[in-house]
Amino acid sequence: MKRILLLSDTHSHLDDRIIKYIHTVDEVWHAGDIGDLQVTDSIQQLKPLKAVYGNIDDHIARSQFPQDLLFQCEGVLVWMTHIGGYPGNYQARIKPLLQKHRPKLYICGHSHILKVQYDKKLDLLHLNPGACGKHGFHQVRTMLRFTIEKENIKDMEIIEMKR
């Protein structure tokens, strides 16, 4: 069983409210637009981290993190990228990759809009944690916390924080 904190679009921002939630989980997953790598360095000092780079991330972040990450967690195949779309509106680059790899959990960021959506056609759960940084149009900063146990994704929580 693993407790996961999923965040995205930090845009160089990491504060005590985010760190408080990092302490409550086993792993942190970051779906891109990290910004300053002090964000990921700080997270890695506290918990194991899986991350992808986003469109604002520089060549240093792109050399440290991949564009796409495909991995297993407790029997669940996970695909994570930054820009990818959502059920019914996947990016052209992403849809064939989802069809090829058939993940059970598909994660992206970029939109700053939190989404938890099931795709019946591809039989996968799509998660976008929104944005937990302070840069962007969003009025509320958001993250997701959930548990993966065996092949089950459960205990999904939406975490909201004031800007």
N, C-alpha and C positions, 0 to 999 in steps of 0.2 A: 504494500500500500504506500502510495506517495501523495503528499499534499503539495499542490503546485500553486504558485502565484504567477499569473500571466499579466504582463504589462507591455506597453508599447508607447512609442512617441514620447519618450522622456525629454527629448530635445535639450539634453545637458542638465536636466533637473532631477535631483534626488534629495528628498527631505526626510525628516524624522517620521512623518506619517507613513511614508512608503516603507521606510526601514522597519517600523513597528510591525508591518505585515510580513516583511521578509523573515522576521524571526519566528513566525507562526507556521512556516512551511518547510518542506524538505528540499525543494528545488525552486528556482526562479527561471521563467522563460520570458525572453524579451523579443517581441516581434518587430524590431527595427525602429529606425530614427532615434538612435542612441544619443547622438551628439557627442559631447566630450566623453572620452573613454574612462574618465574618473568614475562615471556612473557604473559601468560594468566592472571596473576594478574594485569599487566599493562593494558591489553585490557579491563578487567572487570571494571577497574576504569573509563574507558571512555564510553563503550557501552556494552549492553547485549551480552553475548558470548554463543555459542553452540560449543562444541568441543568433539572430540574423541581422545583416545590415539593412538600412533603409535608404531612401533617396537623398536624405540630407547628410548621410554619413560620408566622411572623407576616405581617402585612399588608405589611411592607417586602419580605420575600422573595417574597411573592405578586405584588408589583408589578414585581419584577425578573425572575422566572422564571415560565413558564407551568405550568399543571396537566398539560398533555399536550404532547408535542413529537414532530412527525412530520418526518423529515429523511432525506436521502440521504447515504450514506457509501460511497464507492468502488463505486457501483452497487448497494448494498444499501439497501432502504427500511427505516428504523428507526422504531418507535413506542416512546416512553418516557413512562411515567406513574409515580406513586408507588403508589397503591392500585389493583390491577387483577386480582389473582388469577392463576391458572395454568391450563394445559390441563386441561379437564374441570371446571374450577371458576372460570371467569372471572366478574368482577363484571357485573351486569346492564348497567351503563353502558358497559363496555368491549367486550363481545362484538360488538355491532353495529358498533362502530367498527373492530374488527379485520376483520370481514367486509367492510366498506366499503373500507377502505384497503389491505388485503392486504399488510401488511409482511412482510418475510422475517425480521426480527428484532424481537421484542417484549420490552421490558424494563420491569420494575417493581421496587419495593423493598417496604418496609413490614413484611413478615413477620419480618424478621431471620433468615430461613432461606434459605441458599444453595440455588438450584435452577438446573440446566441441563437443559432438557426440550424435546423436539421434539413439536410438535403436528401429527400426520398429517392431521387433518381440515382445519386451516387452513393447512397447509404453511408453518409458521414455527418458528423456534427461540425459545424463551422463556428469558430469563435473569433471575435475581434474584441479585444479588451478596451477599445477606445483609446484615450490618451491620458497619461498620468503626469505629463509635463505641464508647464504653464504657457507654452507657446502654441498659438492656434486659436481657432474660433470657438472651441468648446467652452461652455460655461461651468461645467462640472468635470473634475478629473476622475477617471475611472480605471479600475483594474478588475480582474476576475481571480477568484480563488476556488479551487475545486480539488477533488480527490480522484485518483485513478487507483482502482483496486481490481486486480486480475484484469478482466476485460471490460470493467465497468467504469464509466465516467460519472461521478456522482457528487452530491453536496456542493453544487454550483452556487457561488455567492457573488453578487455584484457589490463592489466596494466603490463608494462615491466619496469624494473629498472636495471641499471648496477650493477654488483657485486661490 
